[in-house]
């Protein structure tokens, strides 16, 4: 088997890993690279392989940095099946159309601004073509993607439908077991089940987003969120939360629902301002089989909606979104995009970051060169829609809400393996510093062959 790392190598975006296995070419994930506009466009237009040469695509989960370049792959000649869990397929039906719409609108905006012909990376029609290739599969049911190459999806506990991908295949008379973790979730996270553990591996591609950090306990997260909401309410401010429409938004709503039920936050309106998040929440409601025991016990079995309560308002229409910027009393606005790079959240940030009573709450990982990362680093000015805004608001981070495993949770997965059997570990989806730190920790457990590949680097194993 040859493995070529075509994305998410020493960065936490743009996941793409190409396998040449028993004469078959298999791609794991096909995500969009997110960062500087020009660099992102160049990377997303340029594949490290001929898309028409790929026979099968297997997706770990629906986040755009793992699926967002699928329409480009199909547009450029890929014509095979796309395997994903059923919930991932349902989410991609929304997210790829939404991503294509954003690509078209961005291109139109640039055409007007630069007065030159600029085509979108892909169109809504391209996204619809790509969706015809999807094959939804259940968890824990092995299926063949090629002769003697068997795949099983295991619950990764990251977002709804997220999966680790296990491949079993024959090599010189031996049965080998290879796994791609996808984005690995956290133990005890709200709403979704814990990750299914992986055992008896010969090779592993493992994410490393938080490979050098530990997260706060979930009980502390509830306390910190309640404290932030109360403090901003007390000073008459508003909280703007950039949040991924799929996963993070639903987790936030779940937490705020619990805090509201137990009278731990003030009576203030909460707005989810993202059509994609609204639609994705409907997909969540349709996949209760992915919920953990507590969610089923506290909400589902009682006939209550974990994503709906009296103070919560879902916003679809553009005009209703604009009206949120006229509100004069305290409120919470949860809006996409999660890294504050596009979408409606930019309009809210432009209105609210200039006032000291307000708060921008960052609730997840922010990639390099994104507005969310710069806000988290404490910039005094922010460029939004080409205009400079002074940042006078408070910026808070709630990293513990991350749906990514921390260092110890990633090491727990590795500790389950036999050092004599697990011959290679490849660390992806992490910037260089956390990936290298995690590599050293894994070597310290007795696994010498730990690699942090560069983009385009290839290994024969």
N, C-alpha and C positions, 0 to 999 in steps of 0.2 A: 504494500500500500504506500502510495505517495500522498502527502498532505501539503497543500499550498495555502498559505495564510494571506488572503486577499483583502482583508478588512478587519477592523477591531484588533489590530496588532499594535501594541503599545499606545492604544487609544481606546476610549470607551464608547465607540460609535462605529457604525458601518460594518456590522458583522457579516463576514463571508469566508467560508473555509471549504476548499475544494479537495475532494478525495478522488484519487485514481485507484480503483479497487477491483481486482479480478477482471480487468478489462472494461470496467464500467466507470463512468465519470459522474460523481454524485456531489452536489453542492449543499452544504449545510448553511442555511440562512442566506438572505440576500438583502441586506439592510442599507439604508441611506446613511452616508457620512454627513455629519452635522458640524458646522464650524464656520470659519470665514466664508462668505458667499462665493467668492471666485474659486477658492480652493475646493469647497464642497462641490461646486458645479463640475470642476475638472475631474475630481475623483469619481463622482457619480456617473459621469459620462464614459469613463474609461474602465473597462473590466480587465482583469489580469489573465483573461482566458477568452476563448471564443464562446459566447453564450449558446450558439447552435451546437457546440460539442458536448454540452451538459445533457445527460439523459434523465436525471431525476433531481428534484429539489426537495429538501426536507427542512421544514421550518420549526424552530424551537418555540416561538411565541409571536404575538401580533405586534409588539412595539415597532415603530417605524424604523428604528435603527437596526432592526432584524429582518424587516419585511419590505421596507419602503422602496427598494429598487427592483422589486419583482416585475412591475410593469415594463421597466427598461430592459430587463432580461428577456421577457417575451417579445418585446418590440424588436429586439436585436437577434431573434432567431431561436430562442429556446422553445421547444415544442413538446416537452415531456410532462409527466404528472407532478403536481406539487402536493406533498403530503404534510398534513398538520392535524392537530387535534380538532375535534368538532367545534369546540368553543373558539379556538384560534381561527378556524375558517370563517365562523360567523363574524368575529371581530374584524377580520381582514376585509370582509365584504363591505364594511363601513369605512375602515381606515384607509384602504387603498384608493377608494373613490374620493375620500376627503383629501388625501395627499395630492392626488391628481388635480383636484380643483384648486388647491393652493398653488401647485406648479403653474397652472394656467393663469391664475390671478397675478402671481409674481411676475411672470413673463409679460403680461399686459401692462403692469405698472412700470417695469423697466423699459418697455417700448416707448411709453409716454415720456418717461424721465430722460432717456438717452437719445430718443428720436432715431433709433436704429432697430432693425429687425432681429428680435430675439425669440426663439422658440422655447416652449416649456420642455423640461426634461422628459416628461411624458404627459399624455392627455387623459381625460376621463375615459375616452374610448379605449386607450391602451390598458388602463386599469381594468375595464370590463372584459377585455380579451384575456387578461391574466387570470381573472377570477374563474374563467371557464376551466382552468387547469387544476383547480383545487380538489383534493380528495380528503374529506374529513374522516379521521380515524379515532377510535376510543383509546383511552389509556389502557395499558397492561395487556393489550392483545397483539401478539407478534404478527407481522405481515412481511412478505417478501417484496423487495424493490428491485431485485435482480436474482438470477439463479444463485442459490447458496449465500445470499446476502439478506439477512433478516433484521428488521427494525422493530423496536418496541418503544413506545412513548411512556415515560414515567412522569408523574406529577412533580414539577420543579418548584411549586409553591411560590412563584414569583408574581404572576398576575393570572387572571382567569385564563385557563387553557394552556398555561405555560408548561413546557415539557423538557425533560432531559431526553436525549436521543441515544439509545443503545443499539449498536450494530453488532451482529454476530456473523462471522464468516469463516470459511476454510482457507488456511494458508499452509501449503506443503503438508497436508494431512492433519494439521492441527486446527482445532476450533478456537478462534480468538474472539475476544470480547472488548469492544471499543465503545467509549461513551463520550458524548458532547454534553456538558452540563447545561448548555443554554445559560440564561441568567438564573442563578441559583437563589432560591428564596430563603426566608428566615424561619427559624423554629419559633412557634408561638405567635406568629404574626396574626393580626385580626383578619377575619372574614374568610380566608382561604385555608385549605389544608396544609399541613407541614410538607416539606419536600420528601418524596420517597427516596430512601437511601439507595446508593448504587454499590454493588459488591462484585468481587471476583473479576476485576478489570485487568486487561493487558495494556491498554492505552487510554489516556484521558485528555480531552480538551476541556479546560476549566476556566471559568471567568475569574477575574481578579480585581473587580472594581474597587472593593474596599479591602484589598489584600494586606494593608498595613494599619487598619483601624478597627476599633471595636464600637459597636452601637450601644446606645442607652437601652436600659430595660424598658419594656412596653408600658409598664405602670408609670414610669417616670415621664414617658411621652405624653400620656393623658394629663398628668399633672402640669407639665410644661405648657401644653396647648391651652389648658384651662387658664393658666396664669397669664399667658399672652393675650388671650381674648378679653379677660377681665380688665387688664391694664389698659388696653387700647380703648375699650368701651368707656372706662372711667375718664379718660381724657378727651372723649368725644370724637375719636378717630375712626378710620376704616382700615380693614385688613385686606390687602390684595395678595392672593396666593397663586403664583404660577404653578400649575399642576398638570401632569400628563392626563389626557382625557380618559385613558384606559388604565385602570389600576390605582394610581395615586388619588384621583378624584373620588373614586368609590370608597377607598380606605378613609379618606378625610371625612366624607359624609358619614361613614359608619362611626368614626370617633366622635364627631360633633353630635350625632344622634344620641349616643350613649351619654355624653356630657350634658346634653339638654334634658334627657330623661331623668337624670339624677340631680338636676338643678345646680350643676357646677359651672354653667356659663350663663351670662345675662340673657334676657329676652331681646335678641337683636336678629334682624333678618339675615339669612344666608342665601347667597345666589350662586348657582352653578351656571356660569355663562360660557357655554360651549355646546353648539349643536351636536358635535361628535360625542362629547361626554354624555349628553342626554340620551342619544341613541345607543351608546355603548352600555349605559346603565340598564337599558331594556334587555340587552344581550345577557348581562349579569343576571337579571331576574329570571331569564330562561335557562340558566345553567346552575341551579341550586345544588346539583350533584358535586360541584367543585367547592362548596362552602364547608367550613370546618364545623365541628360539633357544637361549639358555642353559638355560632350564628344560627345554625339550625334550631338549637334549643331556645335561644332568647327571642328569635324573630320568626323563623319559618314555621315552626310547630305551633306558635301562638297566632299564626295568621297575620303577622305584622310585616311591613315592608322595611328592610334594613336601610333602604335608600330613599325613604320618604317620611317626613314628619312636619309638624305644623309650621316651623320657622323656615323651612327649606323651600326655595323657589328655583325651578329650572327655567332657563332663559334660552329660547330658540331664535326669535326674530331679531334682526339687526337693530330695528328701532327700539326694541325693549332693552337691548344691550346698551345702546347710547344713553338711554334714560338713567342707567345706573350711575353715570357720571354727574347727574344732577342731584343725587341724594345728599341731604345735608346732615343726616343723623348717622350714628354708628352702624356699620354693617360689615359683613364678610363677603368678599367676591372671590370665588374660585374659578379660574379661567385658564385655558390653554393658550400658548404652548408651555410645556413643562420647564423648558430652559429659557423661557422669555425671548424666544427668537422670532416668533411670528404669531399671528392670530389676534384674538380680541384682547388678550391680556396686555398687549402693548398700548392699546388705547387707554386702558385703566391706569397703567403705570404712568403714562404721560400726564394724566390728570392728577394723580395722587402722590407722586414721589416728591413733589416740591413742598409738602406741608409736614411739619414736625410731629403733629398728632397722629399721623397715619403710620402704618407698618406694612412693609413688604415681607412676607413670610416665605422663606425658601424651604421646601419640604423634600428635596431629593437631590440626586447627583446632578451637577451642572458641568458639562463638558467645557474644555478649554475654548476660549475665544467667543463664548456665548454671553449675552447680556446678563443672564442669571449668574454666571460665574463672576462677572465683573462687579455686580451688585454685592455678591457675597464677600468679595475681596475689599469692599468698602470704598468704591469710587465715589468721588464728590459730584461727578457729572455723568450723565448717561445720554447716549445718542439714540434717539427713537424716531423712526420715520425721517431720518436725515437731519433732525433738529436736536440741539443740545438742551438738556433739561438739568437744572441743578437738583441734586438729590439732598433733600433735607429731612426726609422721613427716616424712621427707624428701619433697619433691616435685621431680621432675626432668622436663624437657621434651626430647623428641626430635623437634623440628619437621621435621628432614630426612626423616622417614618420610612426610611428607605426600604424598598422591597428586595434589596440585594443582601445576601449573606455577608457578614463581616469576616475578619481574619479567622477567628476561632471556629466559626461555623464552616468555613471552607476547609480548614485543617481537619475538622471532624470527619468530613467526607473522605479525605485522603487517608486518615488514620484507619479507616475500615478496610483498606486494601492491603494485600500481601506484598511487601517490598521485593520478594523474589519473583512475583508474577507481573506486577505493574512496572513495565519497562520504560515507559515514556509518559511524561506529563507536560502538556503545552498550556501556557498561561496566556489568555486573550482577554479582550474586553476590560482593559485596565490601562491607565497611564503607566509610564515606565517605572516610576518610583514605587507605587503599590505592587506592581507586578514583580519587580525584582525583589522586593521585601518578602513577598509571599513565596517566591522561588527559594530564597534562603531558608525560610521556615520549613518548607517541604523537604529540602535536602537534609535538614537537621533531623527529620523523622526517618531517614534511611533510604530515601529515594534519590539516587544521584542524578538521574537523567531528567532534569527539569529545564524546560526551554521557554524563553520569552522571545517569540519570533518577531522579526521585523516584517513590515508589509511587503508581500511578494516573495518572502522566504519559503523554501520548499524543503521537505524532509522525506526521506525514504525509511520506512519502519517495518 
